[in-house]
Amino acid sequence: MRNLDENTITAAAISRHAQCADPRTKVLMTRLIESLHDFAREVELTEEEWATGIAFLTSVGKKCSDTRQEFILFSDTLGLSTLVCAQNNRKPKECTESTVFGPFHLENSPSRPKPDPRTAVSGGVVIARLFELAGLPAGVLHMLPGDGATGAALTSDPHTAMIQFTGSTAAGRKVGEAAGRHLKKVSLELGGKNSLIVLDDADLDIAVSNAAWGAYLHQGQVCMAAGRLLVQRDIHDRFVQKLVAKSTSLTVGNPADGDVALGPLIDTVQRDHVARVVADALHAGAKLEAGGGYRDRFFEPTVLSGVTPDNPAFNEEIFGPVAVVVQFDSDDEAIALANRTEYGLSMGIVTANVGRALRIGERLRTGLLHINDQTVGDDVVNPFGGVGASGNGTSIGGPANWEEFTQWQWMTIKGEAPLYPL
């Protein structure tokens, strides 16, 4: 890291306060910058990391509004955060990201993750143990496994200042209601019925590759899964033919026994839900192009065509390896079909014309939009969140965490208390 002298530190500290005559803000911000500088030396931050820290720290203070006082806006910690995690957290992103954020970025901000009871070991115990081995101070992280009753107790606990919930929309509504009743800040990351739009100028092999990945990854047990494949009429039949060939080539079995493409569903309840939606879709007029069967909890990669907006497969979140193909004619129709859902989490567009995709994307109601990519796109350094029944409009990840897990505090500083005329 470069060696910064006192003048450089002071200049960085007051860069956002150049118009303030009183030197008190300069002193305060200088001390903050010096603290960051000491930390940077200790952990050997790179020049880029140092610059990022300086930029953030100097951005929390705003210019004074008059000559009588200085004021600074701080992101103050909320306190104890309760994190209720879903069974399908792949990394698991939400729990690890939210758990790390409190103790690492916000001093004295503990967290209590509650994993799904079906994945309490991989989604809870293992994560807690890794943080313990990494040296996380005792008392900062409290992993509490349990069922819905445990989650309800954590939600209503007066010590809980913030709730971050990842799971189904039905459960999320209950968490949101409880948070409102107890006046607690809440972030909801819920389900989705996400559309992948394949335009008539797309490369078919690439489009099918994206469709299969988006529909079958983790057996479709992803909130961002491609729940609808909207395909333009001119390429529809060829697309279905190639998708069927792709799906029938995928192996299904126990991942521990060898190289397989699809593993089991989380439990028999979920398997029965997938089977019921497929049966209802066929009864409503859809055509079974491939798959549809299962052995134990292993469900075959399935392709449904001829699905219309009144079909259960069009509207329900299946959460299984089912590719639902819907035909459309115009770009306007694709937009209308994609937006025809209470959800609004993720969408993708595959096309040779990025400008065309951008024009379509401007009219899509979604929290995430991937142009020339499938719908399962997630990166912990970027904000993640949906609208409608996919969440409450909040985001977690990257810079969004500063807003979600903190609360603004306005602090004014006067050299001496004023004498008021009343």
C-alpha atoms as one frame of an Amber mdcrd trajectory, in Angstrom:
protein
   0.000   0.000   0.000   1.238   3.484  -0.759   2.554   5.599   2.159   0.182
   8.513   2.704   1.417  11.569   4.603  -0.710  13.637   6.990  -1.522  16.292
   4.401  -2.856  13.682   1.971  -5.000  12.137   4.702  -6.385  15.509   5.755
  -7.122  16.482   2.149  -9.081  13.273   1.636 -10.925  13.771   4.896 -12.164
  17.278   4.106 -12.762  16.765   0.379 -16.514  16.708   0.986 -16.393  19.656
   3.415 -14.393  22.287   1.559 -17.136  24.902   1.920 -17.295  24.674   5.716
 -15.467  27.402   7.594 -15.493  25.701  10.988 -12.542  23.258  11.320 -14.420
  20.803  13.559 -15.640  18.625  10.714 -12.103  18.592   9.341 -10.819  17.301
  12.704 -13.526  14.652  13.036 -13.182  13.312   9.508  -9.388  13.380   9.765
  -9.556  11.141  12.816 -11.846   8.738  11.000  -9.537   8.626   7.997  -6.494
   8.103  10.216  -8.242   5.133  11.855  -8.893   3.634   8.439  -5.278   4.314
   7.489  -4.006   2.409  10.554  -6.289  -0.489   9.698  -5.125  -0.453   6.069
  -1.507  -0.712   7.150  -2.309  -3.602   9.468  -4.116  -5.730   6.886  -2.047
  -4.511   3.887  -4.864  -3.167   1.759  -4.136  -2.573  -1.908  -4.194   0.968
  -3.259  -7.560   0.277  -4.898  -9.042  -1.068  -1.647  -7.695   1.949   0.231
  -9.223   4.341  -2.288 -12.579   2.588  -1.980 -12.487   2.913   1.797 -11.598
   6.594   1.591 -14.377   7.222  -0.921 -16.977   5.612   1.310 -15.806   7.226
   4.521 -15.746  10.726   3.070 -19.142  10.175   1.468 -20.921   9.636   4.794
 -20.445  13.275   5.707 -22.345  15.973   3.807 -21.512  19.665   3.426 -22.771
  22.011   6.124 -25.988  23.857   5.332 -24.986  27.073   7.118 -22.137  28.611
   9.116 -23.707  27.947  12.532 -23.144  24.192  12.617 -21.602  21.206  10.931
 -23.652  18.107  10.305 -22.755  14.572   9.366 -24.978  11.699   8.239 -23.912
   8.308   9.547 -25.141   4.796   8.740 -25.690   3.545  12.268 -25.968  -0.155
  13.056 -29.450  -1.490  13.652 -28.346  -4.048  16.222 -29.281  -7.735  16.281
 -30.418  -9.101  12.906 -32.420 -12.312  12.518 -31.758 -14.128   9.227 -34.268
 -16.817   8.209 -32.805 -18.833   5.335 -34.296 -21.121   2.686 -33.384 -24.770
   2.094 -32.052 -24.115  -1.406 -29.305 -21.603  -0.565 -26.674 -22.842  -2.934
 -23.631 -21.160  -1.361 -25.765 -20.503   0.737 -25.604 -16.912  -0.483 -28.198
 -15.158   1.627 -27.162 -16.621   4.974 -23.416 -16.318   4.478 -23.595 -12.826
   2.979 -25.973 -11.457   5.600 -24.174 -13.231   8.420 -20.769 -11.919   7.354
 -22.013  -8.391   6.833 -23.060  -7.713  10.414 -19.969  -8.741  12.355 -17.378
  -7.886   9.694 -18.584  -4.569   8.295 -20.577  -3.302  11.260 -18.923  -3.383
  14.642 -21.092  -4.715  17.488 -23.825  -5.839  15.102 -24.584  -9.495  15.895
 -26.749 -11.803  13.802 -28.885 -14.894  14.376 -29.310 -17.072  11.262 -32.072
 -19.705  11.384 -31.591 -22.306   8.635 -34.380 -24.316   7.073 -34.932 -27.442
   9.236 -34.379 -29.640   6.153 -30.867 -28.240   5.651 -29.881 -27.318   9.200
 -26.414 -28.878   8.857 -25.295 -27.638   5.430 -27.179 -24.347   5.730 -26.456
 -23.607   9.377 -24.075 -25.728  11.446 -21.352 -25.874   8.785 -21.477 -22.114
   8.199 -21.349 -21.331  11.909 -18.439 -23.722  12.383 -16.487 -22.152   9.512
 -16.863 -18.700  11.050 -15.821 -20.085  14.427 -12.671 -21.623  12.907 -11.973
 -18.350  11.078 -11.819 -16.522  14.417 -15.168 -14.734  14.549 -15.521 -13.340
  18.104 -17.813 -15.231  20.447 -21.300 -13.789  20.766 -21.435 -12.218  17.306
 -23.098 -15.160  15.516 -25.844 -17.315  17.014 -27.034 -20.100  14.689 -30.442
 -21.348  15.836 -31.910 -24.362  13.983 -35.620 -25.006  14.264 -38.995 -24.996
  12.556 -41.591 -22.272  12.006 -42.119 -21.828  15.729 -38.455 -20.916  16.137
 -38.731 -18.389  13.328 -41.853 -16.874  14.866 -40.134 -16.519  18.242 -37.121
 -14.813  16.662 -39.363 -12.491  14.670 -41.245 -11.310  17.748 -38.198 -11.157
  20.044 -37.803  -7.537  21.271 -34.033  -7.892  20.875 -34.401  -8.392  17.120
 -34.009  -5.087  15.276 -34.035  -6.415  11.698 -35.388  -9.501   9.926 -33.964
 -10.770   6.628 -36.115 -13.603   5.279 -35.421 -15.849   2.294 -38.072 -18.394
   1.384 -41.504 -18.900  -0.097 -43.903 -16.047  -0.752 -46.519 -17.631   1.526
 -44.107 -17.761   4.455 -42.752 -14.320   3.562 -46.204 -12.778   3.885 -46.424
 -14.126   7.448 -42.970 -12.786   8.293 -43.877  -9.398   6.825 -47.097  -9.292
   8.848 -45.222 -10.159  12.040 -42.553  -7.548  11.327 -45.208  -4.885  10.809
 -46.998  -5.870  13.978 -43.779  -5.524  16.003 -42.507  -2.489  14.022 -39.317
  -4.194  12.872 -37.385  -3.500   9.698 -37.737  -6.411   7.275 -36.150  -7.548
   4.021 -37.976 -10.258   2.071 -36.413 -12.359  -0.703 -39.213 -14.604  -1.970
 -40.253 -16.741  -4.930 -40.466 -16.093  -8.630 -42.084 -17.133 -11.904 -39.317
 -15.927 -14.157 -39.484 -15.660 -17.933 -36.657 -16.289 -20.374 -37.596 -14.572
 -23.641 -36.086 -16.130 -26.777 -36.427 -13.816 -29.788 -36.548 -15.010 -33.389
 -33.024 -13.787 -34.181 -31.393 -15.855 -31.416 -28.893 -18.633 -32.053 -30.965
 -21.732 -31.292 -28.175 -23.832 -29.791 -27.173 -21.003 -27.455 -30.819 -20.314
 -26.582 -31.456 -23.970 -25.723 -28.290 -24.095 -23.617 -29.492 -21.078 -21.630
 -33.014 -22.471 -21.325 -31.864 -25.863 -20.035 -29.509 -24.290 -17.515 -32.135
 -21.868 -16.257 -34.878 -24.497 -15.995 -32.926 -27.522 -14.708 -30.136 -26.103
 -12.524 -30.459 -27.566  -9.001 -33.479 -29.492 -10.300 -35.268 -26.167 -10.750
 -35.207 -25.519  -7.003 -34.011 -21.926  -7.376 -36.100 -18.802  -6.880 -34.548
 -17.399 -10.083 -35.229 -20.525 -12.184 -36.591 -20.010 -15.687 -40.213 -20.888
 -14.949 -41.347 -19.870 -18.438 -39.560 -20.115 -21.769 -41.216 -17.571 -24.043
 -40.222 -18.465 -27.606 -41.130 -16.540 -30.770 -43.332 -18.422 -33.221 -40.869
 -18.595 -36.162 -38.347 -20.601 -34.136 -40.702 -22.292 -31.656 -40.878 -25.789
 -33.173 -37.138 -26.069 -33.780 -36.464 -24.756 -30.279 -38.712 -27.395 -28.703
 -37.093 -30.143 -30.775 -33.603 -29.158 -29.634 -34.716 -28.703 -26.015 -36.227
 -32.189 -25.965 -32.972 -33.640 -27.287 -31.086 -31.734 -24.601 -33.366 -32.800
 -21.755 -33.332 -36.492 -22.702 -29.526 -36.457 -22.716 -29.325 -35.296 -19.095
 -28.611 -37.993 -16.506 -30.544 -38.151 -13.241 -29.275 -39.804 -10.066 -27.371
 -39.541  -6.824 -24.529 -37.022  -7.278 -22.446 -39.006  -4.795 -22.479 -42.034
  -7.100 -21.052 -40.391 -10.186 -21.285 -37.611 -12.738 -24.990 -36.772 -13.026
 -26.755 -33.652 -14.293 -29.771 -33.675 -11.957 -30.026 -34.865  -8.375 -33.008
 -35.349  -6.049 -35.696 -32.901  -5.008 -35.545 -31.721  -1.406 -38.313 -34.047
  -0.171 -41.330 -36.071  -1.256 -43.687 -33.167  -0.552 -41.905 -31.072  -3.180
 -41.799 -34.029  -5.578 -45.552 -34.499  -5.255 -46.089 -30.776  -5.878 -44.092
 -30.948  -9.122 -45.970 -34.072 -10.243 -49.314 -32.430  -9.455 -48.514 -29.282
 -11.468 -47.387 -31.377 -14.462 -50.579 -33.470 -14.297 -52.761 -30.371 -14.010
 -50.925 -28.769 -16.928 -51.571 -31.767 -19.149 -55.213 -31.816 -18.110 -55.453
 -28.129 -19.074 -54.153 -28.817 -22.599 -50.359 -28.751 -22.417 -48.332 -31.344
 -24.343 -45.743 -33.527 -22.628 -42.715 -33.420 -24.930 -40.278 -35.191 -22.569
 -39.970 -36.495 -19.010 -42.813 -36.230 -16.545 -41.917 -39.278 -14.488 -39.979
 -39.813 -11.275 -38.325 -42.455  -9.114 -38.265 -41.790  -5.403 -37.240 -38.074
  -5.223 -35.546 -38.086  -8.616 -37.723 -36.257 -11.133 -36.994 -36.480 -14.859
 -36.134 -33.279 -16.734 -39.487 -32.402 -18.260 -40.552 -30.321 -21.259 -44.102
 -28.977 -21.634 -45.288 -27.197 -24.785 -48.622 -25.697 -25.796 -48.853 -23.891
 -22.453 -51.268 -20.951 -22.407 -51.750 -18.179 -19.798 -54.677 -20.028 -18.194
 -52.574 -23.156 -17.608 -51.387 -23.955 -14.049 -47.835 -24.458 -15.341 -47.847
 -20.884 -16.640 -48.842 -19.356 -13.305 -47.537 -21.555 -10.478 -43.969 -21.606
  -9.204 -43.121 -25.257  -9.850 -39.723 -25.437  -8.113 -38.803 -28.551 -10.066
 -37.073 -29.580 -13.331 -39.900 -28.567 -15.663 -39.309 -26.442 -18.783 -42.554
 -24.637 -19.646 -42.506 -23.475 -23.287 -44.893 -20.674 -24.287 -45.222 -19.394
 -27.850 -45.572 -15.702 -28.747 -45.737 -13.625 -31.925 -44.644 -10.042 -31.274
 -42.318  -8.281 -28.828 -45.360  -6.616 -27.272 -46.929 -10.017 -26.635 -43.714
 -11.305 -25.052 -43.673  -8.337 -22.683 -47.321  -8.864 -21.758 -46.768 -12.578
 -21.102 -43.626 -12.004 -19.052 -45.369  -9.399 -16.881 -48.453 -11.563 -16.424
 -47.545 -12.741 -12.943 -47.660 -11.501  -9.373 -43.920 -12.187  -9.129 -41.099
  -9.938 -10.304 -37.722 -11.428  -9.485 -35.629 -12.225 -12.564 -35.964 -12.243
 -16.365 -33.662 -12.931 -19.286 -33.659 -12.133 -22.998 -31.722 -14.058 -25.667
 -31.279 -12.221 -28.958 -28.751 -11.101 -31.568 -29.958  -7.501 -31.164 -29.009
  -5.956 -27.821 -30.825  -2.717 -28.638 -34.033  -4.655 -29.177 -33.521  -6.407
 -25.851 -32.965  -3.095 -24.072 -36.227  -1.709 -25.457 -38.064  -4.797 -24.232
 -36.285  -4.723 -20.876 -37.461  -1.178 -20.172 -41.020  -2.497 -20.018 -40.429
  -5.607 -17.898 -41.414  -5.561 -14.222 -38.491  -7.347 -12.605 -35.789  -6.836
 -10.011 -33.103  -8.559 -12.105 -32.715  -8.418 -15.889 -30.159 -10.442 -17.834
 -29.684  -9.636 -21.511 -28.232 -12.553 -23.451 -28.195 -14.742 -20.383 -30.598
 -17.030 -18.553 -32.467 -16.040 -15.392 -30.303 -17.661 -12.683 -27.757 -14.896
 -12.246 -26.516 -13.920  -8.806 -23.377 -12.170  -7.570 -22.956 -11.269  -3.904
 -21.204  -7.976  -4.735 -24.325  -6.646  -6.496 -27.798  -5.793  -5.120 -30.256
  -8.678  -5.319 -34.017  -8.404  -4.836 -37.401  -8.569  -6.514 -40.691  -6.732
  -6.662 -44.299  -7.775  -6.232 -44.708 -11.223  -4.680 -40.952 -11.780  -5.066
 -40.129  -9.425  -2.206 -40.895  -6.093  -0.627 -38.734  -4.035  -2.960 -35.598
  -4.337  -0.852 -32.241  -5.689  -1.971 -29.309  -7.424  -0.301 -25.784  -7.778
  -1.596 -22.903  -5.415  -2.232 -23.650  -1.725  -1.586 -27.325  -2.512  -0.862
 -26.291  -4.074   2.446 -25.307  -0.662   3.803 -28.905   0.461   3.416 -30.553
  -2.773   4.548 -28.562  -3.484   7.690 -28.063   0.083   8.893 -30.173   3.120
   9.667 -29.273   6.716   8.905 -28.441   8.945  11.868 -28.220  12.726  11.568
 -25.696  14.213  14.006 -25.136  17.965  14.363 -22.081  19.518  16.001 -21.950
  23.034  17.527 -19.043  24.601  19.304 -21.388  25.589  22.152 -25.077  25.172
  22.838 -27.162  28.143  21.532 -29.409  30.364  23.602 -32.900  30.081  22.120
 -35.341  33.071  22.195 -38.218  31.192  23.833
